[in-house]
Structures are given as C-alpha cells and as structure tokens.
Amino acid sequence: MKNKKIINKILIAPYTIWMIGFIVIPLLFIIYYGFTTKRGDFTFNNVVDFFSLIHLKSFYLAIRLSLLSTIICVVLSYPLALIFREGNFSKKSFIIYVFILPMWMNSLLRIFAWLTLLEKKGVINLILSFFKLPNINIINTDAAIIFGMVYNFLPFMILPIYNSVMKIDENTINAALDLGASKVTTFFKIILPLSVPGMVSGITMVFIPALTTIVISKILGGGQVLLIGNVIEQEFIESSNWHLGSGLSIILILFIFITMALTSKYYDKEGGNFL
C-alpha cells in the first residue's frame, strides 16, 4: 500500500511541477501586477478600470459574439449528433474523425485560410463574380468573427454531445415508446434531459475560448472589432502596461471562474459529473 502511494506521488510529480510553473506562478504574477502601480505601490485602479465605458463595451461585445457562436454550435451539433446516433453508418468513427481532422492543423493557418476565402477579393467573391452574383462583404465585421469562432470551436461542441447521446441506453428509449410516448415526447422527456451533460460540457468548451479569443478577432476582424482579449493584448504588447493588462485579466478570470462554478452547480443538480 505504501509503495503504491509512493508510485502515485512520483507519477503526479511532473504534472504538479508543470502546474506550479505554468499556472500558479503566472497567476501570482498577474495578481501582483494587477494590484500594483509601476512604482510598486498597492492600488485597485487597474482592476476598477475594467468597468470603464471602453472596457465594458469590449467585454459586452466579447460576451455577445461568444454567446451567438455557442448557440450556433449547439444548433449545428445537436442534430448532427442525433443523426450519427440513429444512422446505421458502417464507419461512424471515420465520420467523427473527419470532424476532428481540422483540429490537427494549426489554428492560425486555418484562420488565415478563411481570411483568404472571405476577403473582398478572396476566393468566394471571385467565384460569385464569375457567376454574376452579388459579392459578400463580411470581412472585418462581427459576422466574420462569429464565422471563425464557429469553425474553430464546432468540434468541441460536437464530440461531447455525440458522446452523451451515444451513452443513452436504447432500452430506455424503447421503453418510453412501448408505453405510448410519441417520438417528440420521448425526445423531450428522455433524450434531451440525458444529453444535458454533454451539452453543458460543450457549451463550456466553446464559450470560454470564444470569450477570450485574440487571434480570430484580430485577423478576421482586421483590428476594427476589439474584444476584451484584444484590449488586454494591447495593454501588454503595444502599451507595455502590464499592470492595467493584469488588472483587466483578473476580472476576466473571475468571470470565467464564476461561469464555471455556476455550470458545475447546475450540473450537480442534474446528476452530472462535470468538473
């Protein structure tokens, strides 16, 4: 028994070191810079500045675009997961593999690829012009950013929902149908409640990265659409104001923690195991 505990501690040690070096220490630096001035004096100004009009505007925009992207991902993923479950595909694993294959490519390359497709003189507009159709003009807009978010984060929604619906016992569904429930009633009373854990997991995995994204909004937004992540990046890189950037980051981190805590609380009520 003692040997097993020793082995477990040895196996956990590399992860513990990694977590301290790349999570705990950076967070401590953020807290330090967030509550100090350039002279090292203690202050709340960096944190309070998050609630200024310009920062609240970028934060609201980030939440709005993230929510829209998350909703679109749910709407696209859930029917697809049900199709995979009900369909008699001989190679379901291959179909799922097709959806996760783009994740193997560097996300920066994928975003630049869509920039080439969506820009005013891009591939899509060239094709539309060839067929004498109206061109699209969504680059450097909210729509382009939402498009990029959905494309990049859709697999993170599909896989949890797919795994959730695949775990539903077929006998449970058949029992509901045998007892006289219609397919619609079975869906809303059986399938949908049992798939909530997968949906909640997918929503968390999509919403939080979309909320904090920097590259997607910077490339597809052309620097004209500033989300809270872009504002923080500017404070660190362009303005070299690590103190204000850290103060803004602290509030954003707290918001993410609160969101995850609420999700976990809801999930526990539903009998899930999330978090």
C-alpha positions as CSV (number, residue, x, y, z in Angstrom):
1,M,0.0,0.0,0.0
2,K,2.8,2.4,0.9
3,N,4.6,1.5,-2.3
4,K,1.5,2.3,-4.3
5,K,1.3,5.7,-2.7
6,I,4.9,6.4,-3.4
7,I,4.5,5.4,-7.0
8,N,1.4,7.6,-7.3
9,K,3.3,10.6,-5.9
10,I,6.2,10.0,-8.4
11,L,3.7,9.9,-11.3
12,I,1.9,13.0,-10.1
13,A,5.1,15.0,-9.5
14,P,5.8,16.0,-13.2
15,Y,2.2,17.4,-13.5
16,T,2.5,19.1,-10.2
17,I,5.7,20.8,-11.3
18,W,4.2,21.8,-14.6
19,M,1.1,23.2,-13.0
20,I,3.1,25.3,-10.5
21,G,5.4,26.6,-13.2
22,F,2.9,27.4,-15.9
23,I,-0.3,28.0,-14.0
24,V,0.2,29.0,-10.3
25,I,3.3,31.2,-10.8
26,P,1.9,33.2,-13.8
27,L,-1.3,33.7,-11.9
28,L,0.6,35.1,-8.9
29,F,2.5,37.5,-11.3
30,I,-0.9,38.6,-12.7
31,I,-2.2,39.3,-9.2
32,Y,0.9,41.2,-8.3
33,Y,0.9,43.4,-11.4
34,G,-2.9,43.8,-11.2
35,F,-2.8,45.4,-7.7
36,T,0.3,47.5,-8.0
37,T,1.5,50.6,-9.9
38,K,4.6,50.9,-11.9
39,R,6.4,52.2,-8.8
40,G,5.2,49.1,-6.9
41,D,2.5,50.8,-4.8
42,F,-0.7,48.9,-3.9
43,T,-3.7,50.1,-5.9
44,F,-7.2,49.0,-7.0
45,N,-7.2,51.3,-10.1
46,N,-6.1,48.6,-12.5
47,V,-9.0,46.4,-11.5
48,V,-11.6,49.2,-11.3
49,D,-10.6,50.4,-14.8
50,F,-12.2,47.3,-16.2
51,F,-15.6,49.0,-15.5
52,S,-14.8,52.0,-17.6
53,L,-17.0,52.5,-20.6
54,I,-14.5,51.5,-23.3
55,H,-13.5,48.2,-21.5
56,L,-17.1,47.3,-20.7
57,K,-18.0,47.9,-24.3
58,S,-15.3,45.4,-25.5
59,F,-16.3,42.9,-22.8
60,Y,-20.0,43.1,-23.7
61,L,-19.1,42.6,-27.4
62,A,-17.0,39.6,-26.5
63,I,-19.9,38.1,-24.5
64,R,-22.4,38.8,-27.3
65,L,-20.3,37.2,-30.0
66,S,-19.3,34.3,-27.8
67,L,-22.9,33.5,-26.9
68,L,-24.0,33.7,-30.6
69,S,-21.2,31.4,-31.6
70,T,-22.0,29.0,-28.8
71,I,-25.7,28.9,-29.8
72,I,-24.9,28.3,-33.4
73,C,-22.5,25.5,-32.4
74,V,-25.3,23.9,-30.3
75,V,-27.8,24.2,-33.1
76,L,-25.5,22.6,-35.6
77,S,-24.0,20.0,-33.3
78,Y,-27.1,18.5,-31.7
79,P,-29.0,17.4,-34.8
80,L,-25.7,16.0,-36.2
81,A,-25.1,14.0,-33.0
82,L,-28.6,12.6,-33.3
83,I,-28.1,11.7,-36.9
84,F,-24.9,9.8,-36.0
85,R,-26.7,8.0,-33.3
86,E,-29.8,7.0,-35.3
87,G,-28.0,6.4,-38.6
88,N,-26.7,2.9,-39.5
89,F,-23.3,4.1,-40.5
90,S,-20.8,1.3,-41.0
91,K,-17.9,3.6,-40.1
92,K,-19.1,6.1,-37.6
93,S,-15.6,6.5,-36.2
94,F,-14.4,7.6,-39.6
95,I,-17.2,10.3,-39.8
96,I,-16.2,11.6,-36.4
97,Y,-12.6,11.6,-37.5
98,V,-13.5,13.8,-40.4
99,F,-14.8,16.5,-38.0
100,I,-11.8,16.4,-35.7
101,L,-9.3,16.3,-38.5
102,P,-9.1,20.1,-39.0
103,M,-8.1,20.4,-35.3
104,W,-4.8,18.7,-36.3
105,M,-3.9,21.8,-38.3
106,N,-2.5,24.9,-36.7
107,S,-5.4,27.2,-35.8
108,L,-3.5,30.2,-37.1
109,L,-3.2,28.6,-40.5
110,R,-6.9,27.8,-40.6
111,I,-7.9,31.4,-39.7
112,F,-5.6,32.8,-42.4
113,A,-7.2,30.4,-44.8
114,W,-10.6,31.8,-44.1
115,L,-9.2,35.3,-44.4
116,T,-8.2,34.4,-47.9
117,L,-11.6,33.0,-48.6
118,L,-13.7,35.8,-47.1
119,E,-11.8,39.0,-48.0
120,K,-13.2,41.4,-50.6
121,K,-11.1,40.0,-53.4
122,G,-11.0,36.5,-52.0
123,V,-11.8,33.1,-53.5
124,I,-15.5,33.2,-52.5
125,N,-16.1,36.6,-54.1
126,L,-14.2,35.6,-57.2
127,I,-16.5,32.6,-57.6
128,L,-19.6,34.8,-57.0
129,S,-18.4,37.4,-59.5
130,F,-17.8,34.6,-62.1
131,F,-21.4,33.6,-61.8
132,K,-22.6,37.3,-61.8
133,L,-23.8,37.0,-58.2
134,P,-23.6,39.7,-55.5
135,N,-20.4,39.7,-53.5
136,I,-20.3,39.2,-49.8
137,N,-18.7,41.8,-47.6
138,I,-18.4,40.3,-44.1
139,I,-14.6,40.6,-43.5
140,N,-13.6,42.9,-40.6
141,T,-17.1,42.6,-39.2
142,D,-18.8,40.8,-36.3
143,A,-20.1,38.2,-38.7
144,A,-16.6,37.2,-39.8
145,I,-15.5,36.7,-36.2
146,I,-18.6,34.6,-35.4
147,F,-17.9,32.5,-38.5
148,G,-14.3,32.0,-37.4
149,M,-15.4,31.1,-33.8
150,V,-17.9,28.6,-35.0
151,Y,-15.5,27.0,-37.5
152,N,-12.7,26.7,-34.9
153,F,-14.8,25.6,-31.9
154,L,-17.5,23.4,-33.5
155,P,-15.6,20.1,-32.9
156,F,-15.5,20.9,-29.2
157,M,-19.3,21.0,-29.2
158,I,-19.9,18.0,-31.5
159,L,-17.8,15.5,-29.6
160,P,-19.3,16.0,-26.0
161,I,-22.9,15.9,-27.4
162,Y,-22.1,12.9,-29.5
163,N,-20.6,11.0,-26.6
164,S,-23.6,12.0,-24.4
165,V,-26.3,10.8,-26.8
166,M,-24.4,7.6,-27.6
167,K,-24.4,6.7,-23.9
168,I,-28.2,6.8,-23.7
169,D,-29.5,3.2,-23.3
170,E,-31.6,2.2,-26.3
171,N,-33.8,0.1,-24.0
172,T,-34.8,3.3,-22.1
173,I,-36.0,4.9,-25.4
174,N,-37.8,1.7,-26.5
175,A,-39.5,1.5,-23.1
176,A,-40.8,5.0,-23.5
177,L,-42.1,4.3,-27.0
178,D,-43.7,1.0,-25.8
179,L,-45.5,2.8,-23.1
180,G,-47.2,5.0,-25.6
181,A,-44.9,8.1,-25.7
182,S,-44.5,9.7,-29.1
183,K,-41.1,10.3,-30.6
184,V,-41.4,14.0,-29.8
185,T,-42.3,13.3,-26.2
186,T,-39.5,10.7,-25.9
187,F,-37.0,13.3,-27.2
188,F,-38.0,16.0,-24.7
189,K,-38.6,13.7,-21.8
190,I,-35.8,11.1,-22.3
191,I,-33.1,12.0,-24.9
192,L,-32.8,15.8,-24.2
193,P,-32.5,15.6,-20.4
194,L,-30.0,12.7,-20.6
195,S,-27.9,14.6,-23.1
196,V,-27.7,17.8,-21.0
197,P,-24.3,16.8,-19.5
198,G,-22.8,16.7,-23.0
199,M,-24.4,20.0,-24.0
200,V,-23.2,21.7,-20.8
201,S,-19.7,20.4,-21.4
202,G,-19.7,21.5,-25.0
203,I,-21.1,25.0,-24.1
204,T,-18.3,25.4,-21.6
205,M,-15.6,24.2,-24.0
206,V,-16.9,26.7,-26.7
207,F,-18.0,29.7,-24.8
208,I,-14.8,30.3,-22.7
209,P,-12.3,30.0,-25.5
210,A,-14.5,32.2,-27.7
211,L,-14.8,34.8,-24.9
212,T,-11.0,35.0,-24.5
213,T,-10.1,34.7,-28.2
214,I,-7.5,37.1,-29.6
215,V,-6.3,35.7,-32.9
216,I,-9.7,35.2,-34.5
217,S,-10.9,38.7,-33.8
218,K,-7.6,40.2,-34.8
219,I,-7.3,38.5,-38.2
220,L,-10.9,38.2,-39.3
221,G,-11.9,41.5,-37.6
222,G,-8.9,43.3,-39.1
223,G,-8.3,45.1,-35.8
224,Q,-11.6,47.0,-36.2
225,V,-13.5,44.8,-33.8
226,L,-11.9,44.9,-30.4
227,L,-12.9,42.2,-27.9
228,I,-11.7,42.2,-24.3
229,G,-9.0,39.7,-25.2
230,N,-7.6,42.2,-27.8
231,V,-7.7,45.0,-25.3
232,I,-5.7,43.0,-22.8
233,E,-3.3,42.0,-25.5
234,Q,-2.8,45.7,-26.5
235,E,-2.1,46.7,-22.9
236,F,0.6,44.0,-22.6
237,I,2.3,44.2,-26.0
238,E,1.6,47.6,-27.5
239,S,1.2,49.9,-24.5
240,S,3.6,47.8,-22.3
241,N,1.2,48.5,-19.4
242,W,1.4,45.1,-17.6
243,H,-0.3,46.5,-14.6
244,L,-3.5,47.6,-16.4
245,G,-3.5,44.4,-18.5
246,S,-3.2,42.3,-15.4
247,G,-6.0,44.2,-13.7
248,L,-8.3,43.6,-16.7
249,S,-7.2,39.9,-16.8
250,I,-8.1,39.4,-13.1
251,I,-11.7,40.5,-13.7
252,L,-11.9,38.3,-16.8
253,I,-10.5,35.3,-14.9
254,L,-13.0,35.9,-12.1
255,F,-15.9,36.0,-14.6
256,I,-14.7,32.7,-16.1
257,F,-14.4,31.1,-12.6
258,I,-17.9,32.2,-11.7
259,T,-19.3,30.9,-15.0
260,M,-17.6,27.5,-14.4
261,A,-18.9,27.4,-10.8
262,L,-22.4,28.1,-11.9
263,T,-22.2,25.5,-14.6
264,S,-20.8,23.0,-12.1
265,K,-23.6,23.7,-9.6
266,Y,-26.3,23.3,-12.3
267,Y,-24.6,20.1,-13.5
268,D,-24.5,18.6,-10.0
269,K,-28.3,19.2,-9.7
270,E,-28.8,17.3,-12.9
271,G,-26.7,14.4,-11.6
272,G,-23.8,15.0,-13.9
273,N,-20.1,14.7,-13.2
274,F,-18.9,17.8,-14.9
275,L,-16.0,19.4,-13.1
